[in-house]
Amino acid sequence: MPYYALTYITAENFVERRMPYREQHLLLAQQYHDNQILLAGGSMQPAIESLLIFHCENEDVVKSFMRQDPYVQNGLVKAWYIREWNIVIGDKFIKKEK
């Protein structure tokens, strides 16, 4: 199963503006973390981007997450891109498929 990196480029004043939507966003991310998101987080000072690593069947899973994400729905993400991710080092921390 492939890996995908979802990068969000966040809007100005993201940290302040996200507060009304943060709980919903984290709940959604936790639901996907149970099966598809391996890691997720944002850059610090400046908080201008976020990175989420998915392990899923295809890019449609990532797009489904984005469509539901209140940060996207409420204009807190000004740009995004999805790239298939190739793990070169660090796979010992990832559960192996059987």
Contacts in CASP RR format, 6 or more apart in sequence:
PFRMAT RR
TARGET T0000
AUTHOR 0000-0000-0000
METHOD contacts of the structure
MODEL  1
MPYYALTYITAENFVERRMPYREQHLLLAQQYHDNQILLAGGSMQPAIES
LLIFHCENEDVVKSFMRQDPYVQNGLVKAWYIREWNIVIGDKFIKKEK
1 55 0 8 1.000
1 56 0 8 1.000
1 57 0 8 1.000
1 97 0 8 1.000
2 55 0 8 1.000
2 56 0 8 1.000
2 57 0 8 1.000
2 58 0 8 1.000
2 84 0 8 1.000
2 85 0 8 1.000
3 38 0 8 1.000
3 53 0 8 1.000
3 54 0 8 1.000
3 55 0 8 1.000
3 84 0 8 1.000
3 85 0 8 1.000
3 86 0 8 1.000
3 87 0 8 1.000
4 53 0 8 1.000
4 54 0 8 1.000
4 56 0 8 1.000
4 59 0 8 1.000
4 61 0 8 1.000
4 62 0 8 1.000
4 82 0 8 1.000
4 83 0 8 1.000
4 84 0 8 1.000
4 85 0 8 1.000
5 51 0 8 1.000
5 52 0 8 1.000
5 53 0 8 1.000
5 54 0 8 1.000
5 82 0 8 1.000
5 83 0 8 1.000
5 84 0 8 1.000
5 85 0 8 1.000
6 51 0 8 1.000
6 52 0 8 1.000
6 53 0 8 1.000
6 54 0 8 1.000
6 62 0 8 1.000
6 65 0 8 1.000
6 66 0 8 1.000
6 80 0 8 1.000
6 81 0 8 1.000
6 82 0 8 1.000
7 49 0 8 1.000
7 50 0 8 1.000
7 51 0 8 1.000
7 80 0 8 1.000
7 81 0 8 1.000
7 82 0 8 1.000
7 83 0 8 1.000
8 49 0 8 1.000
8 50 0 8 1.000
8 51 0 8 1.000
8 52 0 8 1.000
8 71 0 8 1.000
8 72 0 8 1.000
8 77 0 8 1.000
8 79 0 8 1.000
8 80 0 8 1.000
9 48 0 8 1.000
9 49 0 8 1.000
9 77 0 8 1.000
9 78 0 8 1.000
9 79 0 8 1.000
9 80 0 8 1.000
10 47 0 8 1.000
10 48 0 8 1.000
10 49 0 8 1.000
10 50 0 8 1.000
10 71 0 8 1.000
10 76 0 8 1.000
10 77 0 8 1.000
10 78 0 8 1.000
11 17 0 8 1.000
11 75 0 8 1.000
11 76 0 8 1.000
11 77 0 8 1.000
11 78 0 8 1.000
14 47 0 8 1.000
14 48 0 8 1.000
14 76 0 8 1.000
15 47 0 8 1.000
17 76 0 8 1.000
18 25 0 8 1.000
18 71 0 8 1.000
18 76 0 8 1.000
20 74 0 8 1.000
21 70 0 8 1.000
21 71 0 8 1.000
21 74 0 8 1.000
21 76 0 8 1.000
24 70 0 8 1.000
25 69 0 8 1.000
25 70 0 8 1.000
25 71 0 8 1.000
28 65 0 8 1.000
28 68 0 8 1.000
28 69 0 8 1.000
28 70 0 8 1.000
29 37 0 8 1.000
29 40 0 8 1.000
29 52 0 8 1.000
29 65 0 8 1.000
32 54 0 8 1.000
32 65 0 8 1.000
33 40 0 8 1.000
35 56 0 8 1.000
36 54 0 8 1.000
36 55 0 8 1.000
36 56 0 8 1.000
36 61 0 8 1.000
36 65 0 8 1.000
37 52 0 8 1.000
37 53 0 8 1.000
37 54 0 8 1.000
37 65 0 8 1.000
38 53 0 8 1.000
38 54 0 8 1.000
38 55 0 8 1.000
38 94 0 8 1.000
39 51 0 8 1.000
39 52 0 8 1.000
39 53 0 8 1.000
40 50 0 8 1.000
40 51 0 8 1.000
40 52 0 8 1.000
40 53 0 8 1.000
41 50 0 8 1.000
41 51 0 8 1.000
41 52 0 8 1.000
42 49 0 8 1.000
42 50 0 8 1.000
42 51 0 8 1.000
43 49 0 8 1.000
43 50 0 8 1.000
52 62 0 8 1.000
52 65 0 8 1.000
53 85 0 8 1.000
54 61 0 8 1.000
54 62 0 8 1.000
54 65 0 8 1.000
55 94 0 8 1.000
56 62 0 8 1.000
59 82 0 8 1.000
59 84 0 8 1.000
62 82 0 8 1.000
63 82 0 8 1.000
66 72 0 8 1.000
66 80 0 8 1.000
69 77 0 8 1.000
71 77 0 8 1.000
72 80 0 8 1.000
87 94 0 8 1.000
END
